[in-house]
Amino acid sequence: MMQDRTAPASTNRVAIYIRVSTTHQIDKDSLPMQRQDLIAYAKLMLNTDDYVIFEDAGYSGKNTDRPKFQEMMSQIRQGAFSHLLVWKIDRISRNLLDFATMYKELKDLGVVFVSKNEQFDTSTAMGEAMLKIILVFAELERNMTSERVTATMISRASNGQWNGGRVPYGYNYDYETKDFSINPIEAEIVRLIHDKYEEMRSLVRESRYLNEKGLRTRAGNLWNPVSLHIILHNIFYCGDYRYNVSKEGDRQKVKDESEWITVEDHHDSIISREQKERVIAMLDANKRLDRKRNTYQSEKYVHVFAGLLYCGNCGKPMGATPAAAKKDWQYSKYTCPTRRKLASACNGKFTSDPIVGEFVFNYVLNMLNVQKNFADIHSPEELQAALLIGNTFSYIDHIDEDGLNDLFNMLSSGKIKGTVFGKSTKLKKKKVVSELSKLRNEKQKIERALDRLTKLYLYAEDAMPESEFIIQKSKLTEALDEVNEQIGFSNTDEWNQSVSDEEFVRRASEFIIAQKLTDRNYVSYKRLATSVDTAVIKTFVQGIIDSIIMDAGQVKQIIFKNGLSHTFIFK
């Protein structure tokens, strides 16, 4: 049942939630009593007649799987209410964990929670304090639950029972007999992966080799270094089952070896222990070598345009690597990750600092000169001619009309403070959503689902069958592993800026770069990069540019931080 009222004055809009669990309660007028009490409270204490009543009759409070509750939360997430009012806290949920989760969401959304009978009003200091006490106990329950779950799983693993997860590539699993068997087709590829790594000693080269031969993962995807590393480092392939290796909540961190559970000869092997030991030793040696290389490169090289460049063909962020060292200059190359894995999958060409830097800095220079001399410019056509001065732009036919007009109108308004790259413009920013951010959000969702599934299996009143639990957990774990693989691969191309005072560095870089651009008609990027610290150049570029789209190795589009977007039409 839902009732709407229109408020005459107050800006408060209240969601009133009412629940009873039995027919007896309904017959004894529990619902009408709660309804009347809460309407009166909304009028007298919250000063509003604007409310919506959500009623769940005959539903238990042990979980939040109730139709009107879910409808109410959906509307709250859309910003429909300022307050959530209940008769007692247990009307929302008898499960502290569910309540704690809901309350955190309400707080993040800026919605005030009020319990009429318990006098919890989170808009007051006392109400907030009392609620925090409840949440402390909820956290205690959560930790105790986690410990019980861990102990149960470790006990099962010690007895040789599989705790679910992704069925390793190369094997099949029978959920009725609870036995693993070798998948003959996949097993041949597993053997090839091990043999080729011993031959090539490079995950990048091996993934390219497999992809060019037309071999694919179980999901039909291209092989990448991360997916190969998982197989090569996994002792499951020599017949052993190992559990409790990774830390809870972070599969990238490994527990102390004393905590591992290992059951030898748990199932049929595909790879001999001798070969597995050799391969793992090679992986570890290469890891140590890569760590030394990365340390050296991080001290010497900075990828100026890392994190900004996107392949115009497939849309993927381009990865950065140092180019071959020159006597007088070391610069970066940028490659499409799709093409890197399989040349035929994307025709996006690589590019480099000399190409991108020359274009970007001369275009920035032209924009600054245009701003300084705008009194002599009378049309978008004249503006375009001034922006494309120089041999650097010889392959450009014209600039897309929308972006050109945006800049012309901005300069014509005379409202610009500072440079055309400042924050004073009111253009809508064309934001490029990070693929890595999407993957991390997806990872969090899957991890929460795994946590809920495990608790349901171990502690629900109606216990889930073990076979169903293992099947569902396997599906979720497989999805999580795939996401982790993609995150691991993407992280190799991710740039993470670390400065002690970002604003100071930004201002300093702007000053230094400004001195280099003053009274010039042309910028030699090589000369700039060899006379100014590349970290300063990178900070300057990251401060004014949001993203750069590449096409055939050339700059196709520049999206600036202030919302300006210029697309270049090739001849």
Protein Blocks (a to p, Z undefined) as FASTA:
>chain_A
ZZddddfkbmcdcddddddfbfklmmnommmmmmmmmmmmmmmmnopabdcddddehiaf
kbccdfklmmmmmmmmnopafbdcdfblklmpmcfklmmmmmmmmmmnopacddfklopa
fkbmklmmmmmmmmmmmmmmmmmmmmmmmmmmmmmmmnopaebdjddehiacdfklopac
ddfklmmmmmmmmmmmmmnopaklmmmmmmmnopacfkopacdfklmmmmmmpmklnopa
cehkbcghiakbccdfklpccdehkbccfbdfklmmmmmmmmmmmmmmmmmmmmmmmmmp
ccfkgokaccfklopacddddddddfkbccdddddfklmmomklpccdcddfklmmmmmm
mmmmmmmmmmmmmmmpcbfklmmmmmmgcjklmmpmbdcfklmmmmmmmmmnopaghjfk
bmkbccdcdddddfklmmmmmmmmmmmmmmmmmmmmmmpmbacdfklmmmmmmmmmmmmm
mmmmmmmmmmmmpccdddfblmlmmmmmmmmmmmmmgopabdcfklmmmmpcfklmmmmm
mmmpmbdcdeehiafbdcdfkopacddddZZ
